Amino acid sequence: IQLSIFALPVAAICVCVYDTAEMREGSLLVGFGPVAWLAVVLNAVGGIAVSMALKYADNIQKTFAVGISIVLNCSVSAACFGVPITPRVAIGVTMVVGSTFIFQINPYRCQLASLLGRSLSAEELNNLSESERQSLVD
């Protein structure tokens, strides 16, 4: 809503400059059929989903969700529309899946290593209690 404060005046000026005749005739939404409304609804729902993801999850999880959605988009595009999977796409998909897998193996390791200024071995990490891990992350 806050960003629309900046966009709405510009959009209103553009409508007044370019679509004055359509506004006078009352046909401003001519050609705005079901597919266009579906696109509007999907964009609105997507925006709400992103805001909820940022509110109830952290930024890293949202970033991984975007990466996974890109992978799914590539897969569906290749399967349904015959879009070729180029080497760049394959490398990108592999990097997204690999980074998600590596992060999920042990999400505390990178945070703790940066806080402590050194790398932690798996044994050192496993020896930390949950409260010690939480106190280091907080």
Rosetta constraint file for C-alpha pairs under 8 A:
AtomPair CA 1 CA 5 HARMONIC 6.89 0.50
AtomPair CA 2 CA 6 HARMONIC 7.71 0.50
AtomPair CA 3 CA 7 HARMONIC 6.63 0.50
AtomPair CA 4 CA 8 HARMONIC 5.57 0.50
AtomPair CA 5 CA 9 HARMONIC 7.30 0.50
AtomPair CA 6 CA 10 HARMONIC 7.24 0.50
AtomPair CA 7 CA 11 HARMONIC 6.13 0.50
AtomPair CA 8 CA 12 HARMONIC 5.97 0.50
AtomPair CA 9 CA 13 HARMONIC 6.18 0.50
AtomPair CA 10 CA 14 HARMONIC 6.25 0.50
AtomPair CA 11 CA 15 HARMONIC 6.16 0.50
AtomPair CA 12 CA 16 HARMONIC 6.16 0.50
AtomPair CA 13 CA 17 HARMONIC 6.09 0.50
AtomPair CA 14 CA 18 HARMONIC 5.87 0.50
AtomPair CA 14 CA 19 HARMONIC 7.69 0.50
AtomPair CA 15 CA 19 HARMONIC 5.06 0.50
AtomPair CA 15 CA 20 HARMONIC 6.88 0.50
AtomPair CA 16 CA 20 HARMONIC 5.22 0.50
AtomPair CA 19 CA 23 HARMONIC 6.23 0.50
AtomPair CA 19 CA 28 HARMONIC 7.54 0.50
AtomPair CA 20 CA 24 HARMONIC 6.31 0.50
AtomPair CA 21 CA 25 HARMONIC 6.31 0.50
AtomPair CA 22 CA 26 HARMONIC 6.00 0.50
AtomPair CA 22 CA 27 HARMONIC 5.19 0.50
AtomPair CA 22 CA 28 HARMONIC 5.11 0.50
AtomPair CA 23 CA 27 HARMONIC 6.34 0.50
AtomPair CA 23 CA 28 HARMONIC 5.51 0.50
AtomPair CA 32 CA 36 HARMONIC 5.66 0.50
AtomPair CA 32 CA 37 HARMONIC 7.01 0.50
AtomPair CA 33 CA 37 HARMONIC 6.38 0.50
AtomPair CA 34 CA 38 HARMONIC 6.03 0.50
AtomPair CA 35 CA 39 HARMONIC 6.30 0.50
AtomPair CA 36 CA 40 HARMONIC 6.33 0.50
AtomPair CA 37 CA 41 HARMONIC 6.14 0.50
AtomPair CA 38 CA 42 HARMONIC 6.03 0.50
AtomPair CA 39 CA 43 HARMONIC 6.13 0.50
AtomPair CA 40 CA 44 HARMONIC 6.21 0.50
AtomPair CA 41 CA 45 HARMONIC 6.08 0.50
AtomPair CA 42 CA 46 HARMONIC 5.93 0.50
AtomPair CA 43 CA 47 HARMONIC 6.14 0.50
AtomPair CA 44 CA 48 HARMONIC 6.31 0.50
AtomPair CA 45 CA 49 HARMONIC 6.06 0.50
AtomPair CA 46 CA 50 HARMONIC 6.18 0.50
AtomPair CA 47 CA 51 HARMONIC 6.27 0.50
AtomPair CA 48 CA 52 HARMONIC 6.15 0.50
AtomPair CA 49 CA 53 HARMONIC 6.06 0.50
AtomPair CA 50 CA 54 HARMONIC 6.21 0.50
AtomPair CA 50 CA 62 HARMONIC 7.66 0.50
AtomPair CA 51 CA 55 HARMONIC 6.15 0.50
AtomPair CA 52 CA 56 HARMONIC 5.91 0.50
AtomPair CA 52 CA 57 HARMONIC 7.83 0.50
AtomPair CA 53 CA 57 HARMONIC 5.22 0.50
AtomPair CA 53 CA 58 HARMONIC 7.37 0.50
AtomPair CA 53 CA 62 HARMONIC 6.16 0.50
AtomPair CA 54 CA 58 HARMONIC 5.88 0.50
AtomPair CA 54 CA 59 HARMONIC 6.19 0.50
AtomPair CA 54 CA 62 HARMONIC 6.73 0.50
AtomPair CA 57 CA 61 HARMONIC 6.39 0.50
AtomPair CA 57 CA 62 HARMONIC 7.04 0.50
AtomPair CA 58 CA 62 HARMONIC 6.51 0.50
AtomPair CA 59 CA 63 HARMONIC 6.16 0.50
AtomPair CA 60 CA 64 HARMONIC 6.27 0.50
AtomPair CA 61 CA 65 HARMONIC 6.10 0.50
AtomPair CA 62 CA 66 HARMONIC 6.26 0.50
AtomPair CA 63 CA 67 HARMONIC 6.30 0.50
AtomPair CA 64 CA 68 HARMONIC 6.11 0.50
AtomPair CA 64 CA 96 HARMONIC 7.83 0.50
AtomPair CA 64 CA 100 HARMONIC 6.56 0.50
AtomPair CA 65 CA 69 HARMONIC 6.09 0.50
AtomPair CA 66 CA 70 HARMONIC 6.29 0.50
AtomPair CA 67 CA 71 HARMONIC 6.40 0.50
AtomPair CA 67 CA 96 HARMONIC 6.00 0.50
AtomPair CA 68 CA 72 HARMONIC 6.20 0.50
AtomPair CA 68 CA 96 HARMONIC 7.04 0.50
AtomPair CA 68 CA 97 HARMONIC 7.43 0.50
AtomPair CA 69 CA 73 HARMONIC 5.98 0.50
AtomPair CA 70 CA 74 HARMONIC 6.17 0.50
AtomPair CA 71 CA 75 HARMONIC 6.23 0.50
AtomPair CA 71 CA 93 HARMONIC 5.76 0.50
AtomPair CA 71 CA 96 HARMONIC 7.67 0.50
AtomPair CA 72 CA 76 HARMONIC 6.06 0.50
AtomPair CA 73 CA 77 HARMONIC 5.95 0.50
AtomPair CA 74 CA 78 HARMONIC 6.08 0.50
AtomPair CA 74 CA 85 HARMONIC 7.84 0.50
AtomPair CA 74 CA 89 HARMONIC 7.96 0.50
AtomPair CA 75 CA 79 HARMONIC 6.13 0.50
AtomPair CA 76 CA 80 HARMONIC 5.73 0.50
AtomPair CA 76 CA 81 HARMONIC 7.68 0.50
AtomPair CA 77 CA 81 HARMONIC 5.19 0.50
AtomPair CA 77 CA 82 HARMONIC 6.58 0.50
AtomPair CA 77 CA 83 HARMONIC 5.67 0.50
AtomPair CA 78 CA 82 HARMONIC 4.76 0.50
AtomPair CA 78 CA 83 HARMONIC 4.47 0.50
AtomPair CA 78 CA 84 HARMONIC 6.07 0.50
AtomPair CA 78 CA 85 HARMONIC 6.80 0.50
AtomPair CA 79 CA 83 HARMONIC 7.64 0.50
AtomPair CA 85 CA 89 HARMONIC 5.88 0.50
AtomPair CA 85 CA 90 HARMONIC 6.50 0.50
AtomPair CA 86 CA 90 HARMONIC 6.28 0.50
AtomPair CA 87 CA 91 HARMONIC 6.09 0.50
AtomPair CA 88 CA 92 HARMONIC 6.10 0.50
AtomPair CA 89 CA 93 HARMONIC 6.05 0.50
AtomPair CA 90 CA 94 HARMONIC 6.07 0.50
AtomPair CA 91 CA 95 HARMONIC 6.12 0.50
AtomPair CA 92 CA 96 HARMONIC 6.22 0.50
AtomPair CA 93 CA 97 HARMONIC 6.14 0.50
AtomPair CA 94 CA 98 HARMONIC 5.82 0.50
AtomPair CA 95 CA 99 HARMONIC 5.89 0.50
AtomPair CA 96 CA 100 HARMONIC 6.14 0.50
AtomPair CA 97 CA 101 HARMONIC 6.13 0.50
AtomPair CA 98 CA 102 HARMONIC 6.06 0.50
AtomPair CA 99 CA 103 HARMONIC 6.00 0.50
AtomPair CA 100 CA 104 HARMONIC 6.14 0.50
AtomPair CA 101 CA 105 HARMONIC 6.27 0.50
AtomPair CA 102 CA 106 HARMONIC 7.22 0.50
AtomPair CA 103 CA 107 HARMONIC 5.20 0.50
AtomPair CA 107 CA 111 HARMONIC 7.54 0.50
AtomPair CA 108 CA 112 HARMONIC 5.90 0.50
AtomPair CA 108 CA 133 HARMONIC 7.53 0.50
AtomPair CA 108 CA 137 HARMONIC 7.78 0.50
AtomPair CA 109 CA 113 HARMONIC 5.96 0.50
AtomPair CA 109 CA 119 HARMONIC 7.99 0.50
AtomPair CA 109 CA 120 HARMONIC 6.80 0.50
AtomPair CA 109 CA 125 HARMONIC 7.22 0.50
AtomPair CA 110 CA 114 HARMONIC 6.23 0.50
AtomPair CA 111 CA 115 HARMONIC 6.22 0.50
AtomPair CA 111 CA 137 HARMONIC 6.73 0.50
AtomPair CA 112 CA 116 HARMONIC 5.98 0.50
AtomPair CA 112 CA 120 HARMONIC 7.62 0.50
AtomPair CA 112 CA 133 HARMONIC 7.85 0.50
AtomPair CA 112 CA 136 HARMONIC 6.63 0.50
AtomPair CA 112 CA 137 HARMONIC 6.74 0.50
AtomPair CA 113 CA 117 HARMONIC 5.75 0.50
AtomPair CA 113 CA 118 HARMONIC 5.17 0.50
AtomPair CA 113 CA 119 HARMONIC 4.81 0.50
AtomPair CA 113 CA 120 HARMONIC 5.95 0.50
AtomPair CA 114 CA 118 HARMONIC 6.71 0.50
AtomPair CA 114 CA 119 HARMONIC 7.74 0.50
AtomPair CA 115 CA 136 HARMONIC 7.32 0.50
AtomPair CA 115 CA 137 HARMONIC 7.93 0.50
AtomPair CA 120 CA 124 HARMONIC 6.09 0.50
AtomPair CA 120 CA 125 HARMONIC 6.38 0.50
AtomPair CA 121 CA 125 HARMONIC 6.29 0.50
AtomPair CA 122 CA 126 HARMONIC 6.08 0.50
AtomPair CA 123 CA 127 HARMONIC 6.21 0.50
AtomPair CA 124 CA 128 HARMONIC 6.75 0.50
AtomPair CA 128 CA 132 HARMONIC 5.89 0.50
AtomPair CA 128 CA 133 HARMONIC 6.28 0.50
AtomPair CA 129 CA 133 HARMONIC 6.28 0.50
AtomPair CA 130 CA 134 HARMONIC 6.10 0.50
AtomPair CA 131 CA 135 HARMONIC 6.06 0.50
AtomPair CA 132 CA 136 HARMONIC 6.25 0.50
AtomPair CA 133 CA 137 HARMONIC 6.28 0.50
AtomPair CA 134 CA 138 HARMONIC 6.03 0.50
